[in-house]
Amino acid sequence: MFIERTSVGLDVHARSVAAAAIDGVTGELVQARLAPSEEAITGWLAGLPGPVAVVYEAGPTGFGLSRALTSQGVRCVVAAPSRLQRPSGDRVKTDARDAVHLARLLRLDEVTPVSVPTAEQESARDLVRAREDCRGDLMRARHRLSKLLLRHGIVYEGGDAWTGAHDAWLRRDAAPMLASEATRTAFDSDYETVLAVKARRDRLDRAIEELAAASEFAPLVHRLGCLRGVSTLTGFALAVEIGDWHRFTGATIGSFVGLTPSEHSSGSSRAQGPITKTGNAHVRRLLVEAAWHHRPRYTVGRTMQERWELAPPAARVHGDEGNRRLHARWVTFLERRKRPTVADVAIARELAGWCWSLAVMDD
C-alpha cells in the first residue's frame, strides 16, 4: 500500500531527467527537467512535501540513483519496464508524460519492482557479463575463420573442431592450402583474432574463479555445484544474475527466466506456444546448456566428488537427488520420442527449480 504523501516519477536518460511529482493531499502536479546528477535530483526532491516515494525504470543508467536515494531515507522503486501498464489507445509518448505516468502508477501501487543489487553484486555482474560478451566474440571469430576455409574447400576431418589437434592443423596444414597471398593474410588475421579472444576469455575465467572463491557468493556457488552442469563459472553467474533467490519459489523461477510456455487461452480452449523468453537471457542460456549435461548416464566422477567436498552434507544429498531426477526425466522424454531440444528446455525449467532449492538452503 502506498503510504507516502508525494509520489515522484523520473524518466532518466544519460543527459536529462524528466521529473513529475503528485501531491496526494492537494492533488497538485509539479513537473521539472533536471540534470542527470544525484545532487540535482535529491535537491529537487528536498523541496517537495514529504514523505516522498520515487520510481524510475530500470535501464542503462544503472542502480546508483536508487542506492543514493535509499541511503538518504527516500523509498525508491526501480520498475521493470516490461511490466508497466499503459493504455492501448495512448499514442503520444514524451519524457514528461512518461514521468507523470510513472508517478500515477506508483501512487496506485501498480509498479512491479526489480531487485536492486548492491555495489559489490553489480561489479561482480559486470565481470560475468564481460565474460559472456567474450564468449560471443570467440564464437564469431571462430565462425569467421572456419567459413573462410570452407569457401576455399578446406574442411578439417580429424575429429572435433577447436581442440589441440585442430589448432595444430590450422597452424601447420590449413594456411599452405590457400592459393592466394591475400587470402593467407586474411587467414592470419582471423586466426590471430581467435587466439587473442581465447586468451582474453581465459583471463576472465581465472578472474571469476578467484572472485567466486573469496566473495559472499562462495557458499551458494558450492551448493549449486552439487548439480551436474553447474561449474564454478555457471554457479557464480547464476548467483550474481539472480541475486535474491528468496523472492521466487521453485515454481515461479522458471517463469522469471522465460522458460515457461506462452499461452493464449479463452473459454474452454487452451493453446500453449513456445517459451516466453522473458527475463534474464544470460541465466536462461546457462540453464539450457547445463540441462544437456543431465542426458548421459548419471555417474559420480572425480569432478563431481571434488565439488561435493566443498558443499555441506545436506546440499550433497539434495544435489544427488536432483541429478538422478533430471536424468530420469531425460530418459522419459526420449522414450516418448520428444525432440531433444524441446526436452532440454523442459529439463532446464526443472533445473531452475533445483537450483532455487539449493540456493535458499541454509549453510
Secondary structure, DSSP 8 states (H G I E B T S, - for coil): ----SEEEEEEE-SS-EEEEEEETTT--EEEEEE-SSHHHHHHHHHTS-SSEEEEEE--TT-SHHHHHHHHTT-EEEEE-GGG----TT-----HHHHHHHHHHHHHTT---B-----HHHHHHHHHHHHHHHHHHHHHHHHHHHHHHHHHTT----SSSTTSHHHHHHIIIIIGGG---HHHHHHHHHHHHHHHHHHHHHHHHHHHHHHHHHHSTTHHHHHHHTTSTT--HHHHHHHHHHH--GGG--TTTHHHHTT-SEEE--BTTB--EEEE---S-HHHHHHHHHHHHTTSS-----HHHHHHHHHS-HHHHHHHHHHHHHHHHHHHHHHHTT--HHHHHHHHHHHHHHHHHHHHTS--
